[in-house]
Amino acid sequence: MTRLPEPDDLGAVHEPEPDEASPPEAAEVLSEVRRSLEDLLLFEGRWFVTPPDVVAASAAPARPEPAGGEGSAAAEAPVPAAAVLSSFHDEICECTRCPLGQTRNRFVFGSGNPEAGIMFVGEAPGEEEDLQGLPFVGPAGRFLTRIIEAMELSREEVYICNVLKCRPPGNRDPAPEEVATCEPYLRRQIEIVQPKVICCLGRHAAHALLKTEAPLSRLRGTLHEYAGIPVIVTYHPAALLRNEGFKRPTWEDVKWVRRQYDGVEPRGRA
Ligand code: URA
């Protein structure tokens, strides 16, 4: 068993007493030095060889730490995105920062895999979403489900949310002040989920995320970026229900989303 050091033993190298009969052998001195160093490492741990601030920086977690004592298993494991997302939901679900907080039935946070590789971002909840508290569950949502399934994924594997979390009365377009108020929520969701690719469904999502007012026709077909994440813009599923002609280009866009997700097309469009 390794011997732990005595307080005045740490780092001490044995010096021969003048009256010792013979000087210690070199091997003996070396083994004494080694033992002292081993003791020092055991006693001081990594702090001895690496400054504490360097150790702390290299151990910094990707997601926030849960409450827990230093050295506990909980303190070392990153908090799962599901827990972070759920506590963020609880924090904002009573929001009344804009007038839509007074007229909504349900707050529509988002749904799907909290660690999804693909995030779909729509505009705002419609009538059915407002009643159920879930995004894209009305007619446009059913079409989105078909698109996701055609990509050989399920709704549970991706993450779906909107720029606005509350329904604008009569499904009118989101007002700029509503977007400005609600958008930080979307940004935080992206930060938590950390998707590999974001697909903006329609111009409202694209305008909010990309800070542009360019028409959809100019935004489609270009690989944009938000916080280092590739962003692809396509038609809103509700537009596909009104115009059959948008289906083929949408299919091309979502195949591109899938390739980005699969990591088989790092740049541009093949
Ligand atoms: N349209 C959207 O943009 N989002 C929904 O959740 C439903 C319809």
Residues whose N, C-alpha, C, O or C-beta is under 5 A from the ligand:
A	BS01	URA	G122 E123 A124 P125 G126 E129 P135 F136 A140 N162
